[in-house]
Amino acid sequence: MSDLLNLLKSNARLTNAQLADMLGKSEAEVASEIAALEQKGVIRGYTAIINEELTDNTEVEALIELRVTPKRDTGFDDIAKTIMLYDEVESVSLMSGKYDLALTVKGKSLKEVAMFVSQRLSAMDGVLATATSFVLKRYKEKNILIEEEERDERSMVW
Amino acid sequence: MNYDNLIAKRVGKIKPSGIRRFFDLAATMDNVISLGVGEPDFSTPWSIRKEAIDVLERKKIVYTANSGMQQLRESIARYLERSIHTSYDPTHEIVVTVGGSEAIDIAIRAVVDPGDEVLVVEPAFVCYSPIVEMACGVPVPIQTKAENHFKLTADELREKITDKTKLLVLPYPNNPTGAIMTREDLEAIAEVLRGTDILVLSDEIYCEMTYGRKHCSIAEIDGMRERTILVNGFSKSYAMTGWRLGYVCAPAPLTTQIVKIHQYIIMSAPTVSQYAAIVALEECDAEVEHMIKEYNLRRRYLVEAFNRIGMTCFNPEGAFYVFPSIQCTGMTSEDFCEKLLEEEHVAVVPGNAFGECGEGFVRVSYAYSLKHLMTAVERITRFLERHGGKA
């Protein structure tokens, strides 16, 4: 991946001027590279990483493992695309290993999520089994620590 | 008791490190953003730490051979072969030490007789002259210049050579300036040294930290290996400062003497660290590359930022320091650093702590996260606005 993308991944709020300094390019070059990446769909969006514990958000989040039967022509794509349509579903990934699709689902309560799984997901054609695990605490996301600041343990010796 | 009369005179007159004094001051303040530390902010790569944990579980941690584990010395020899294309015999020409610091100490002690002159390229890390003095040698500073990007020139070297000159200390990539010596720069130095009996102590602890081109060692230059004492270590390249492991390489007649000092004062370098260092050399090229890439982003960011606000600085191609001029403020280095600390709570190190010719400059370390550097730059910009910068 390019240095530009890596920098944006670590902090999407770096200004074009700052990015230009770090990459040894001009501000205009950086601006046009980012525009091109957005245009081509390489960059799909920019979000913030939030410690939800410190907000008034009381939603719960669950990881859901799904075993499904792939379709003859389209494999897993059809069912993944149908699942994506639900607003409750935050992410959908096709996985190797014991199950096929991994979802993250958000809801107002444990019950709401559980109902969503049993009524919507399990009921879908091709879904063989589901396993729901609720997220209790988030320690690190996108390489950023959620609760603690990283402390500098170095003493000023040299 | 009158301790003053009891302390060895040559030790008593050694000045405490200028970096130290300044850090003590910083330690008395809250909310200080430091750009002062000279060690990596990265953690030691996990595979290295894991090896140490495994070794602690499985092995007896006993002394190793005086010169270090044979397997480690073989790894070092292979590393030097691929990085600086120079062969050292692992059995007779490599001694594993307690950090680069011990390597510098025992190398100097092995060759300096009372009265011998040791040329010390300045600005430089603070340890060389005191070690020379403790060996009863005479440190002779060679002051490099900002206009030459703090490289050592052949003329500057020639000027300081006398019939008492025993050793040249060549610390590149350089702490504090970030200067490097290219092959061409070293060729010119080699030309002056050829035909003399002057030895070179080449401190290459920052050899992995070069940006845009690979490090070149003076040992690679024709006729120089025979007179070079090469010092290196794991602290900077592999973010292993606290593991205290370095090494010194030289022709066997020199290492035979160097290892004598080492065996009496140290016996052998830390055993766990030696096991871990083998993993560092054999398996961690990718981790090193990642760290260098990250340093490079920070380096470019700082160089641009300082030049923009009037603290001019050349493009430092090595180590993890920039060395901007503070001339635009009209202050001395120490004044600048003290005021910056008091007014904006940012700690940088006065350039004169590294030799007189560092006056008018400050050392800024970029062994810090970009976020940290950005906050510091904001504060320094504000400071410059009040004190004569063009910000």
HADDOCK unambig.tbl for C-alpha pairs under 7 A between the chains (distance, minus, plus):
assign (segid A and resid 18 and name CA) (segid B and resid 301 and name CA) 6.93 0.50 0.50
assign (segid A and resid 21 and name CA) (segid B and resid 300 and name CA) 5.85 0.50 0.50
assign (segid A and resid 21 and name CA) (segid B and resid 301 and name CA) 4.76 0.50 0.50
assign (segid A and resid 21 and name CA) (segid B and resid 304 and name CA) 5.97 0.50 0.50
assign (segid A and resid 22 and name CA) (segid B and resid 297 and name CA) 4.55 0.50 0.50
assign (segid A and resid 22 and name CA) (segid B and resid 298 and name CA) 6.28 0.50 0.50
assign (segid A and resid 22 and name CA) (segid B and resid 300 and name CA) 4.92 0.50 0.50
assign (segid A and resid 22 and name CA) (segid B and resid 301 and name CA) 4.47 0.50 0.50
assign (segid A and resid 23 and name CA) (segid B and resid 297 and name CA) 6.31 0.50 0.50
assign (segid A and resid 24 and name CA) (segid B and resid 300 and name CA) 6.57 0.50 0.50
assign (segid A and resid 156 and name CA) (segid B and resid 23 and name CA) 6.03 0.50 0.50
assign (segid A and resid 156 and name CA) (segid B and resid 36 and name CA) 6.92 0.50 0.50
assign (segid A and resid 156 and name CA) (segid B and resid 37 and name CA) 5.57 0.50 0.50
assign (segid A and resid 157 and name CA) (segid B and resid 20 and name CA) 6.47 0.50 0.50
assign (segid A and resid 157 and name CA) (segid B and resid 37 and name CA) 6.98 0.50 0.50
assign (segid A and resid 158 and name CA) (segid B and resid 19 and name CA) 6.90 0.50 0.50
assign (segid A and resid 158 and name CA) (segid B and resid 37 and name CA) 5.72 0.50 0.50
assign (segid A and resid 158 and name CA) (segid B and resid 38 and name CA) 5.17 0.50 0.50
